[in-house]
Amino acid sequence: MSLSEQQLLELKTDIVVDAIGEVCPHTLNLALDGLKKAKSGEIVVEITDHSIATKTIPAAVKMNKYGEFLGVAKKNGNYHIFIRKA
């Protein structure tokens, strides 16, 4: 699934994780906590200003098969990282 930034931002999200001001590995831990709370098929979005999280979170999700990384959208200077829980 390849979605544009606009399509990502229009998705209905079930859980929003605010990680603004946090750095790795805390951004990853917050994303994983959000995924633990989500039900299968729900969409979790982490909002962060830490650009490295846009690499570490998708890699961890894929490696550990937590879900499907849907993409990253940038809005108002922050990164929105979208994941659908497996």
mmCIF file of the C-alpha atoms, coordinates in Angstrom:
data_MODEL
# 
_entry.id   MODEL 
# 
loop_
_atom_site.group_PDB 
_atom_site.id 
_atom_site.type_symbol 
_atom_site.label_atom_id 
_atom_site.label_alt_id 
_atom_site.label_comp_id 
_atom_site.label_asym_id 
_atom_site.label_entity_id 
_atom_site.label_seq_id 
_atom_site.pdbx_PDB_ins_code 
_atom_site.Cartn_x 
_atom_site.Cartn_y 
_atom_site.Cartn_z 
_atom_site.occupancy 
_atom_site.B_iso_or_equiv 
_atom_site.pdbx_formal_charge 
_atom_site.auth_seq_id 
_atom_site.auth_comp_id 
_atom_site.auth_asym_id 
_atom_site.auth_atom_id 
_atom_site.pdbx_PDB_model_num 
ATOM 1  C CA . MET A 1 1  ? 0.000  0.000  0.000  1.00 0.00 ? 1  MET A CA 1 
ATOM 2  C CA . SER A 1 2  ? 1.478  3.307  -1.049 1.00 0.00 ? 2  SER A CA 1 
ATOM 3  C CA . LEU A 1 3  ? -0.380 6.375  0.150  1.00 0.00 ? 3  LEU A CA 1 
ATOM 4  C CA . SER A 1 4  ? 0.394  10.039 -0.457 1.00 0.00 ? 4  SER A CA 1 
ATOM 5  C CA . GLU A 1 5  ? 1.024  12.367 2.478  1.00 0.00 ? 5  GLU A CA 1 
ATOM 6  C CA . GLN A 1 6  ? -2.452 13.820 1.983  1.00 0.00 ? 6  GLN A CA 1 
ATOM 7  C CA . GLN A 1 7  ? -4.071 10.368 2.009  1.00 0.00 ? 7  GLN A CA 1 
ATOM 8  C CA . LEU A 1 8  ? -2.170 9.442  5.168  1.00 0.00 ? 8  LEU A CA 1 
ATOM 9  C CA . LEU A 1 9  ? -3.280 12.614 6.940  1.00 0.00 ? 9  LEU A CA 1 
ATOM 10 C CA . GLU A 1 10 ? -6.906 11.870 5.966  1.00 0.00 ? 10 GLU A CA 1 
ATOM 11 C CA . LEU A 1 11 ? -6.850 8.357  7.476  1.00 0.00 ? 11 LEU A CA 1 
ATOM 12 C CA . LYS A 1 12 ? -9.074 7.671  10.456 1.00 0.00 ? 12 LYS A CA 1 
ATOM 13 C CA . THR A 1 13 ? -6.601 6.994  13.251 1.00 0.00 ? 13 THR A CA 1 
ATOM 14 C CA . ASP A 1 14 ? -7.539 4.999  16.316 1.00 0.00 ? 14 ASP A CA 1 
ATOM 15 C CA . ILE A 1 15 ? -4.613 5.896  18.573 1.00 0.00 ? 15 ILE A CA 1 
ATOM 16 C CA . VAL A 1 16 ? -2.507 9.067  18.486 1.00 0.00 ? 16 VAL A CA 1 
ATOM 17 C CA . VAL A 1 17 ? 0.858  9.011  20.246 1.00 0.00 ? 17 VAL A CA 1 
ATOM 18 C CA . ASP A 1 18 ? 2.346  12.421 21.088 1.00 0.00 ? 18 ASP A CA 1 
ATOM 19 C CA . ALA A 1 19 ? 6.128  12.099 21.027 1.00 0.00 ? 19 ALA A CA 1 
ATOM 20 C CA . ILE A 1 20 ? 6.986  15.727 20.302 1.00 0.00 ? 20 ILE A CA 1 
ATOM 21 C CA . GLY A 1 21 ? 10.165 16.681 22.133 1.00 0.00 ? 21 GLY A CA 1 
ATOM 22 C CA . GLU A 1 22 ? 11.168 13.049 22.700 1.00 0.00 ? 22 GLU A CA 1 
ATOM 23 C CA . VAL A 1 23 ? 14.214 11.337 21.173 1.00 0.00 ? 23 VAL A CA 1 
ATOM 24 C CA . CYS A 1 24 ? 15.142 7.737  20.404 1.00 0.00 ? 24 CYS A CA 1 
ATOM 25 C CA . PRO A 1 25 ? 14.790 5.252  21.933 1.00 0.00 ? 25 PRO A CA 1 
ATOM 26 C CA . HIS A 1 26 ? 11.852 6.839  23.766 1.00 0.00 ? 26 HIS A CA 1 
ATOM 27 C CA . THR A 1 27 ? 10.022 7.628  20.513 1.00 0.00 ? 27 THR A CA 1 
ATOM 28 C CA . LEU A 1 28 ? 10.171 3.931  19.609 1.00 0.00 ? 28 LEU A CA 1 
ATOM 29 C CA . ASN A 1 29 ? 9.004  2.856  23.075 1.00 0.00 ? 29 ASN A CA 1 
ATOM 30 C CA . LEU A 1 30 ? 6.041  5.229  22.865 1.00 0.00 ? 30 LEU A CA 1 
ATOM 31 C CA . ALA A 1 31 ? 5.092  3.857  19.427 1.00 0.00 ? 31 ALA A CA 1 
ATOM 32 C CA . LEU A 1 32 ? 5.278  0.292  20.711 1.00 0.00 ? 32 LEU A CA 1 
ATOM 33 C CA . ASP A 1 33 ? 3.112  1.211  23.716 1.00 0.00 ? 33 ASP A CA 1 
ATOM 34 C CA . GLY A 1 34 ? 0.548  2.651  21.307 1.00 0.00 ? 34 GLY A CA 1 
ATOM 35 C CA . LEU A 1 35 ? 0.597  -0.555 19.268 1.00 0.00 ? 35 LEU A CA 1 
ATOM 36 C CA . LYS A 1 36 ? 0.088  -2.645 22.418 1.00 0.00 ? 36 LYS A CA 1 
ATOM 37 C CA . LYS A 1 37 ? -3.071 -0.663 23.178 1.00 0.00 ? 37 LYS A CA 1 
ATOM 38 C CA . ALA A 1 38 ? -4.405 -0.997 19.628 1.00 0.00 ? 38 ALA A CA 1 
ATOM 39 C CA . LYS A 1 39 ? -6.574 -3.824 18.390 1.00 0.00 ? 39 LYS A CA 1 
ATOM 40 C CA . SER A 1 40 ? -5.741 -5.743 15.238 1.00 0.00 ? 40 SER A CA 1 
ATOM 41 C CA . GLY A 1 41 ? -6.393 -3.602 12.160 1.00 0.00 ? 41 GLY A CA 1 
ATOM 42 C CA . GLU A 1 42 ? -6.433 -0.300 14.048 1.00 0.00 ? 42 GLU A CA 1 
ATOM 43 C CA . ILE A 1 43 ? -4.229 2.568  12.913 1.00 0.00 ? 43 ILE A CA 1 
ATOM 44 C CA . VAL A 1 44 ? -1.717 4.146  15.268 1.00 0.00 ? 44 VAL A CA 1 
ATOM 45 C CA . VAL A 1 45 ? -0.056 7.436  14.407 1.00 0.00 ? 45 VAL A CA 1 
ATOM 46 C CA . GLU A 1 46 ? 2.933  8.801  16.277 1.00 0.00 ? 46 GLU A CA 1 
ATOM 47 C CA . ILE A 1 47 ? 3.559  12.520 15.966 1.00 0.00 ? 47 ILE A CA 1 
ATOM 48 C CA . THR A 1 48 ? 7.169  13.488 16.538 1.00 0.00 ? 48 THR A CA 1 
ATOM 49 C CA . ASP A 1 49 ? 9.702  16.173 15.712 1.00 0.00 ? 49 ASP A CA 1 
ATOM 50 C CA . HIS A 1 50 ? 12.566 13.643 15.852 1.00 0.00 ? 50 HIS A CA 1 
ATOM 51 C CA . SER A 1 51 ? 13.460 12.752 12.253 1.00 0.00 ? 51 SER A CA 1 
ATOM 52 C CA . ILE A 1 52 ? 15.393 9.599  13.195 1.00 0.00 ? 52 ILE A CA 1 
ATOM 53 C CA . ALA A 1 53 ? 12.138 8.060  14.462 1.00 0.00 ? 53 ALA A CA 1 
ATOM 54 C CA . THR A 1 54 ? 10.920 7.986  10.847 1.00 0.00 ? 54 THR A CA 1 
ATOM 55 C CA . LYS A 1 55 ? 13.559 5.290  10.248 1.00 0.00 ? 55 LYS A CA 1 
ATOM 56 C CA . THR A 1 56 ? 13.701 3.407  13.568 1.00 0.00 ? 56 THR A CA 1 
ATOM 57 C CA . ILE A 1 57 ? 9.959  2.938  14.065 1.00 0.00 ? 57 ILE A CA 1 
ATOM 58 C CA . PRO A 1 58 ? 9.217  1.508  10.583 1.00 0.00 ? 58 PRO A CA 1 
ATOM 59 C CA . ALA A 1 59 ? 12.260 -0.788 10.860 1.00 0.00 ? 59 ALA A CA 1 
ATOM 60 C CA . ALA A 1 60 ? 11.183 -2.126 14.272 1.00 0.00 ? 60 ALA A CA 1 
ATOM 61 C CA . VAL A 1 61 ? 7.589  -2.628 13.127 1.00 0.00 ? 61 VAL A CA 1 
ATOM 62 C CA . LYS A 1 62 ? 8.721  -4.601 10.073 1.00 0.00 ? 62 LYS A CA 1 
ATOM 63 C CA . MET A 1 63 ? 11.427 -6.608 11.844 1.00 0.00 ? 63 MET A CA 1 
ATOM 64 C CA . ASN A 1 64 ? 9.157  -7.655 14.717 1.00 0.00 ? 64 ASN A CA 1 
ATOM 65 C CA . LYS A 1 65 ? 6.025  -8.033 12.567 1.00 0.00 ? 65 LYS A CA 1 
ATOM 66 C CA . TYR A 1 66 ? 3.986  -5.714 14.810 1.00 0.00 ? 66 TYR A CA 1 
ATOM 67 C CA . GLY A 1 67 ? 1.981  -4.456 11.871 1.00 0.00 ? 67 GLY A CA 1 
ATOM 68 C CA . GLU A 1 68 ? 2.125  -2.669 8.544  1.00 0.00 ? 68 GLU A CA 1 
ATOM 69 C CA . PHE A 1 69 ? 4.026  0.576  8.183  1.00 0.00 ? 69 PHE A CA 1 
ATOM 70 C CA . LEU A 1 70 ? 1.747  2.804  6.101  1.00 0.00 ? 70 LEU A CA 1 
ATOM 71 C CA . GLY A 1 71 ? 4.013  5.810  5.680  1.00 0.00 ? 71 GLY A CA 1 
ATOM 72 C CA . VAL A 1 72 ? 5.181  9.158  7.029  1.00 0.00 ? 72 VAL A CA 1 
ATOM 73 C CA . ALA A 1 73 ? 3.606  12.544 6.438  1.00 0.00 ? 73 ALA A CA 1 
ATOM 74 C CA . LYS A 1 74 ? 5.052  15.876 7.497  1.00 0.00 ? 74 LYS A CA 1 
ATOM 75 C CA . LYS A 1 75 ? 2.689  18.537 8.813  1.00 0.00 ? 75 LYS A CA 1 
ATOM 76 C CA . ASN A 1 76 ? 3.450  21.752 10.692 1.00 0.00 ? 76 ASN A CA 1 
ATOM 77 C CA . GLY A 1 77 ? 7.106  20.721 11.057 1.00 0.00 ? 77 GLY A CA 1 
ATOM 78 C CA . ASN A 1 78 ? 6.258  17.378 12.691 1.00 0.00 ? 78 ASN A CA 1 
ATOM 79 C CA . TYR A 1 79 ? 6.410  13.846 11.346 1.00 0.00 ? 79 TYR A CA 1 
ATOM 80 C CA . HIS A 1 80 ? 3.264  11.690 11.468 1.00 0.00 ? 80 HIS A CA 1 
ATOM 81 C CA . ILE A 1 81 ? 4.219  8.006  11.392 1.00 0.00 ? 81 ILE A CA 1 
ATOM 82 C CA . PHE A 1 82 ? 1.310  5.707  10.464 1.00 0.00 ? 82 PHE A CA 1 
ATOM 83 C CA . ILE A 1 83 ? 1.130  2.008  11.394 1.00 0.00 ? 83 ILE A CA 1 
ATOM 84 C CA . ARG A 1 84 ? -1.696 -0.517 11.071 1.00 0.00 ? 84 ARG A CA 1 
ATOM 85 C CA . LYS A 1 85 ? -1.511 -3.119 13.853 1.00 0.00 ? 85 LYS A CA 1 
ATOM 86 C CA . ALA A 1 86 ? -1.248 -6.741 12.711 1.00 0.00 ? 86 ALA A CA 1 
# 
